[in-house]
């Protein structure tokens, strides 16, 4: 079996590179597009609520990108409801499914 030695300085340089940020940004846009395409459409608010943000991680200065929703109902849509007075709704897993599809 081959032995691999990693240079921590090299890994840090990769994580801080503009290329790493560009790759993460492209993946984030792909996830967002898939979320918008597959979100349940009752009012359209959820599909329109996905946002991308990013920057640098404070501890390591590594590139980070986030995809999220600012819809107040996002958690209920993603994970469903069991004990709601309006009736249980099944989870939709919009974001998890989008991420899985993009990274495969």
C-alpha positions in Angstrom: 0.0 0.0 0.0 1.3 3.5 -0.9 2.0 5.9 1.9 0.8 9.5 1.4 2.1 12.4 3.4 0.1 15.6 3.3 1.6 19.0 3.6 -0.7 21.0 6.0 0.6 24.2 4.4 -0.4 22.8 1.0 -3.8 21.8 2.1 -4.3 25.2 3.7 -3.3 26.9 0.4 -5.8 24.8 -1.5 -8.6 25.6 1.0 -7.9 29.3 0.8 -7.5 29.4 -3.0 -9.8 31.3 -5.4 -10.2 28.1 -7.3 -11.7 26.3 -4.2 -14.1 29.2 -3.7 -15.1 29.0 -7.4 -15.8 25.3 -7.2 -17.8 25.7 -4.0 -19.8 28.6 -5.6 -20.6 26.5 -8.7 -21.8 23.6 -6.5 -23.9 26.0 -4.4 -25.6 27.4 -7.5 -26.3 23.9 -8.7 -27.8 23.0 -5.3 -29.9 26.2 -5.2 -31.2 25.6 -8.8 -32.2 22.1 -7.9 -33.9 23.3 -4.7 -35.9 25.8 -6.7 -36.9 23.2 -9.3 -38.0 20.5 -6.8 -39.5 22.6 -3.9 -43.2 22.0 -3.3 -45.2 24.7 -4.9 -48.1 25.7 -2.7 -47.6 29.4 -2.8 -44.2 29.5 -4.5 -42.7 31.3 -1.4 -40.4 28.3 -0.5 -39.0 27.9 -4.0 -38.3 31.6 -4.1 -36.6 31.7 -0.7 -33.3 30.0 -1.4 -30.2 32.1 -0.9 -26.4 31.6 -1.2 -23.9 33.2 1.1 -20.3 32.6 1.7 -17.0 33.9 2.7 -14.0 32.6 4.8 -14.1 30.4 7.8 -12.7 32.4 10.8 -10.5 29.7 12.2 -8.8 28.5 9.0 -9.6 31.2 6.4 -10.9 28.4 4.2 -13.5 29.2 1.6 -17.1 28.4 2.7 -20.4 28.6 0.9 -23.9 28.1 2.4 -27.2 27.4 0.7 -30.2 28.1 2.8 -33.8 29.3 2.9 -35.2 32.3 4.6 -38.8 31.0 4.5 -40.2 30.8 8.1 -41.8 27.4 7.1 -38.6 25.9 5.8 -38.1 23.5 8.8 -41.7 22.3 8.5 -41.3 21.7 4.8 -37.9 20.0 5.1 -38.6 17.7 8.0 -42.4 17.6 8.1 -44.7 17.9 11.1 -46.0 15.2 13.3 -48.1 16.9 16.0 -49.4 20.0 14.1 -53.0 21.0 14.9 -53.4 21.4 11.1 -52.5 17.8 10.5 -49.2 15.9 10.0 -47.3 16.6 6.8 -44.6 14.4 5.4 -41.1 15.7 5.1 -40.0 16.9 1.7 -36.2 17.0 2.1 -35.8 19.5 -0.7 -32.4 20.7 0.3 -31.0 17.3 1.4 -32.1 15.7 -1.9 -30.7 18.6 -3.9 -27.3 18.3 -2.2 -27.2 14.5 -2.6 -28.0 14.9 -6.3 -25.3 17.5 -6.9 -22.5 15.7 -5.1 -23.2 12.3 -6.7 
